[in-house]
Amino acid sequence: MLAISMMAFAFTLAAIFTHLAIKNRDLVKATIFSAGQSTAFALIFFLLMAPDIVLAYVAVAVGIYTVLLLYVISKTERYEEGE
């Protein structure tokens, strides 16, 4: 029962981070929110007892992807221009 409530919490957290990443105009903050969403998904994979997927997902989604996005943002404008 605890695992189900933890998964529900992780799904809710992932949905909140996704919403914040989409709505934020500061691209660095959006990247951090995206990393938070990936961490929540990694927690879900851990609760589903898939440690091999967790290790690969954390390395790629939280590590490499976030660093690559921050590097690209450093070469462009930090803030997204809105309407």
N, CA, C and O of each residue as an XYZ file, in Angstrom:
332
protein
N       0.820     -1.199      0.000
C       0.000      0.000      0.000
C       0.865      1.264      0.000
O       0.519      2.272     -0.617
N       1.992      1.187      0.703
C       2.888      2.336      0.735
C       3.489      2.608     -0.638
O       3.663      3.762     -1.029
N       3.805      1.542     -1.367
C       4.387      1.718     -2.703
C       3.404      2.401     -3.648
O       3.807      3.214     -4.480
N       2.133      2.082     -3.527
C       1.129      2.696     -4.396
C       0.996      4.186     -4.087
O       0.887      5.001     -5.003
N       1.006      4.542     -2.816
C       0.901      5.956     -2.465
C       2.178      6.708     -2.863
O       2.117      7.874     -3.252
N       3.329      6.039     -2.764
C       4.569      6.677     -3.209
C       4.558      6.891     -4.720
O       5.029      7.920     -5.205
N       4.021      5.921     -5.467
C       3.932      6.072     -6.922
C       2.969      7.201     -7.282
O       3.236      7.974     -8.202
N       1.865      7.299     -6.571
C       0.921      8.387     -6.830
C       1.574      9.736     -6.556
O       1.383     10.692     -7.308
N       2.339      9.806     -5.481
C       3.063     11.042     -5.163
C       4.078     11.374     -6.253
O       4.195     12.528     -6.664
N       4.809     10.365     -6.721
C       5.821     10.589     -7.761
C       5.169     11.023     -9.075
O       5.693     11.902     -9.758
N       4.036     10.421     -9.437
C       3.328     10.829    -10.650
C       2.831     12.264    -10.536
O       2.915     13.030    -11.497
N       2.312     12.634     -9.363
C       1.848     14.001     -9.149
C       3.006     14.982     -9.228
O       2.893     16.041     -9.845
N       4.114     14.626     -8.604
C       5.300     15.466     -8.650
C       5.805     15.629    -10.080
O       6.193     16.726    -10.482
N       5.801     14.541    -10.845
C       6.236     14.608    -12.245
C       5.310     15.510    -13.060
O       5.775     16.267    -13.912
N       4.010     15.432    -12.805
C       3.064     16.283    -13.529
C       3.271     17.757    -13.183
O       3.187     18.618    -14.058
N       3.539     18.046    -11.914
C       3.788     19.432    -11.504
C       5.063     19.961    -12.146
O       5.085     21.078    -12.663
N       6.129     19.157    -12.114
C       7.390     19.586    -12.735
C       7.233     19.772    -14.244
O       7.823     20.690    -14.815
N       6.455     18.924    -14.887
C       6.222     19.066    -16.324
C       5.496     20.360    -16.631
O       5.857     21.075    -17.566
N       4.473     20.661    -15.847
C       3.722     21.908    -16.037
C       4.631     23.120    -15.842
O       4.588     24.064    -16.631
N       5.448     23.094    -14.799
C       6.355     24.209    -14.534
C       7.404     24.359    -15.641
O       7.764     25.477    -16.009
N       7.889     23.241    -16.168
C       8.882     23.301    -17.241
C       8.291     23.887    -18.517
O       8.970     24.615    -19.241
N       7.046     23.578    -18.789
C       6.409     24.087    -20.009
C       6.074     25.566    -19.886
O       6.250     26.317    -20.845
N       5.599     25.991    -18.738
C       5.135     27.369    -18.561
C       6.252     28.372    -18.275
O       6.052     29.575    -18.448
N       7.410     27.906    -17.847
C       8.475     28.823    -17.446
C       9.171     29.420    -18.660
O       9.478     28.703    -19.613
N       9.421     30.718    -18.637
C      10.103     31.397    -19.745
C      11.614     31.422    -19.548
O      12.358     31.661    -20.499
N      12.073     31.180    -18.325
C      13.512     31.081    -18.052
C      13.942     29.662    -18.407
O      13.524     28.702    -17.760
N      14.771     29.532    -19.426
C      15.114     28.212    -19.945
C      15.960     27.398    -18.970
O      15.893     26.169    -18.973
N      16.752     28.067    -18.139
C      17.553     27.334    -17.154
C      16.631     26.715    -16.101
O      16.800     25.554    -15.726
N      15.658     27.492    -15.629
C      14.693     26.947    -14.669
C      13.880     25.816    -15.292
O      13.596     24.820    -14.627
N      13.506     25.962    -16.549
C      12.753     24.909    -17.229
C      13.571     23.627    -17.331
O      13.027     22.529    -17.207
N      14.866     23.762    -17.556
C      15.742     22.594    -17.604
C      15.833     21.921    -16.243
O      15.837     20.693    -16.155
N      15.906     22.713    -15.185
C      15.947     22.154    -13.831
C      14.636     21.438    -13.510
O      14.648     20.363    -12.909
N      13.512     22.025    -13.906
C      12.223     21.359    -13.693
C      12.138     20.059    -14.491
O      11.562     19.077    -14.021
N      12.703     20.051    -15.684
C      12.738     18.831    -16.489
C      13.569     17.748    -15.801
O      13.206     16.572    -15.832
N      14.669     18.137    -15.187
C      15.483     17.180    -14.436
C      14.717     16.658    -13.224
O      14.842     15.486    -12.868
N      13.923     17.523    -12.587
C      13.079     17.084    -11.470
C      12.030     16.082    -11.906
O      11.750     15.113    -11.201
N      11.450     16.323    -13.075
C      10.481     15.377    -13.625
C      11.143     14.039    -13.911
O      10.556     12.990    -13.644
N      12.339     14.061    -14.444
C      13.061     12.822    -14.719
C      13.398     12.078    -13.431
O      13.372     10.848    -13.394
N      13.711     12.816    -12.387
C      13.981     12.193    -11.098
C      12.730     11.524    -10.538
O      12.810     10.441     -9.960
N      11.579     12.163    -10.708
C      10.325     11.559    -10.256
C      10.036     10.273    -11.034
O       9.576      9.286    -10.460
N      10.305     10.290    -12.333
C      10.108      9.066    -13.115
C      11.092      7.977    -12.706
O      10.744      6.796    -12.709
N      12.309      8.359    -12.355
C      13.286      7.384    -11.871
C      12.811      6.751    -10.565
O      13.013      5.558    -10.343
N      12.181      7.549     -9.700
C      11.604      7.003     -8.461
C      10.506      5.992     -8.779
O      10.392      4.964     -8.112
N       9.712      6.279     -9.781
C       8.649      5.339    -10.177
C       9.265      4.038    -10.687
O       8.802      2.955    -10.328
N      10.287      4.132    -11.507
C      10.955      2.916    -11.984
C      11.557      2.128    -10.828
O      11.526      0.897    -10.830
N      12.104      2.833     -9.839
C      12.658      2.164     -8.662
C      11.570      1.433     -7.895
O      11.770      0.301     -7.455
N      10.416      2.076     -7.733
C       9.309      1.435     -7.017
C       8.740      0.248     -7.790
O       8.171     -0.671     -7.200
N       8.896      0.271     -9.109
C       8.463     -0.858     -9.934
C       9.518     -1.957    -10.002
O       9.365     -2.928    -10.742
N      10.594     -1.799     -9.222
C      11.675     -2.772     -9.099
C      12.373     -3.025    -10.438
O      12.534     -4.164    -10.876
N      12.781     -1.922    -11.068
C      13.523     -2.000    -12.320
C      14.834     -1.239    -12.164
O      14.996     -0.166    -12.745
N      15.779     -1.784    -11.380
C      16.996     -1.026    -11.084
C      17.882     -0.768    -12.300
O      18.568      0.253    -12.346
N      17.887     -1.658    -13.278
C      18.707     -1.426    -14.463
C      18.200     -0.233    -15.264
O      18.992      0.543    -15.799
N      16.882     -0.088    -15.346
C      16.302      1.059    -16.047
C      16.569      2.340    -15.269
O      16.824      3.388    -15.863
N      16.510      2.259    -13.941
C      16.773      3.437    -13.112
C      18.184      3.956    -13.350
O      18.379      5.159    -13.526
N      19.158      3.072    -13.357
C      20.545      3.494    -13.544
C      20.758      4.148    -14.912
O      21.421      5.180    -15.016
N      20.202      3.552    -15.939
C      20.350      4.121    -17.281
C      19.571      5.431    -17.401
O      20.066      6.392    -17.991
N      18.365      5.477    -16.850
C      17.508      6.663    -16.971
C      18.107      7.849    -16.229
O      18.086      8.971    -16.736
N      18.637      7.614    -15.040
C      19.232      8.709    -14.286
C      20.472      9.236    -14.999
O      20.677     10.448    -15.074
N      21.286      8.345    -15.514
C      22.503      8.780    -16.205
C      22.182      9.611    -17.439
O      22.836     10.622    -17.696
N      21.189      9.196    -18.194
C      20.875      9.890    -19.442
C      19.957     11.089    -19.204
O      20.297     12.210    -19.584
N      18.808     10.868    -18.585
C      17.792     11.924    -18.470
C      18.175     13.015    -17.485
O      17.956     14.196    -17.755
N      18.742     12.640    -16.353
C      19.096     13.650    -15.358
C      20.499     14.185    -15.611
O      20.743     15.377    -15.424
N      21.411     13.341    -16.026
C      22.798     13.758    -16.194
C      23.112     14.357    -17.539
O      23.248     15.575    -17.663
N      23.227     13.531    -18.537
C      23.702     13.962    -19.854
C      22.746     14.961    -20.508
O      23.179     15.991    -21.025
N      21.451     14.658    -20.484
C      20.458     15.516    -21.129
C      20.435     16.908    -20.498
O      20.381     17.910    -21.210
N      20.475     16.973    -19.170
C      20.441     18.257    -18.484
C      21.705     19.065    -18.763
O      21.627     20.263    -19.037
N      22.850     18.429    -18.696
C      24.111     19.128    -18.969
C      24.147     19.624    -20.415
O      24.594     20.741    -20.676
N      23.687     18.813    -21.337
C      23.660     19.216    -22.749
C      22.733     20.412    -22.964
O      23.083     21.348    -23.684
N      21.560     20.384    -22.347
C      20.643     21.520    -22.480
C      21.218     22.788    -21.870
O      21.089     23.865    -22.453
N      21.848     22.677    -20.710
C      22.451     23.859    -20.083
C      23.583     24.417    -20.945
O      23.760     25.633    -21.019
N      24.337     23.556    -21.587
C      25.397     24.009    -22.492
C      24.800     24.766    -23.690
O      25.300     25.825    -24.069
N      23.746     24.226    -24.271
C      23.124     24.878    -25.425
C      22.506     26.211    -25.015
O      22.585     27.187    -25.760
N      21.893     26.257    -23.839
C      21.299     27.510    -23.363
C      22.386     28.557    -23.127
O      22.161     29.746    -23.356
N      23.549     28.127    -22.676
C      24.632     29.088    -22.446
C      25.118     29.714    -23.758
O      25.699     30.799    -23.743
N      24.889     29.053    -24.871
C      25.296     29.575    -26.175
C      24.208     30.451    -26.811
O      24.456     31.096    -27.829
N      23.007     30.478    -26.221
C      21.906     31.265    -26.773
C      21.362     32.196    -25.695
O      22.021     32.447    -24.686
N      20.171     32.695    -25.918
C      19.508     33.545    -24.930
C      18.924     32.687    -23.815
O      18.432     31.584    -24.052
N      18.987     33.213    -22.592
C      18.481     32.450    -21.454
C      16.964     32.506    -21.376
O      16.328     31.526    -20.986
N      16.383     33.630    -21.738
C      14.938     33.809    -21.600
C      14.246     33.664    -22.939
O      14.717     34.172    -23.956
N      13.136     32.974    -22.927
C      12.337     32.787    -24.127
C      11.485     34.028    -24.332
O      10.853     34.522    -23.399
N      11.473     34.521    -25.547
C      10.665     35.714    -25.829
C       9.229     35.303    -26.015
O       8.937     34.356    -26.745
N       8.334     36.007    -25.363
C       6.914     35.675    -25.426
C       6.133     36.654    -26.271
O       6.666     37.619    -26.820
N       4.879     36.372    -26.348
C       3.982     37.217    -27.159
C       3.329     38.253    -26.304
O       2.542     39.058    -26.801
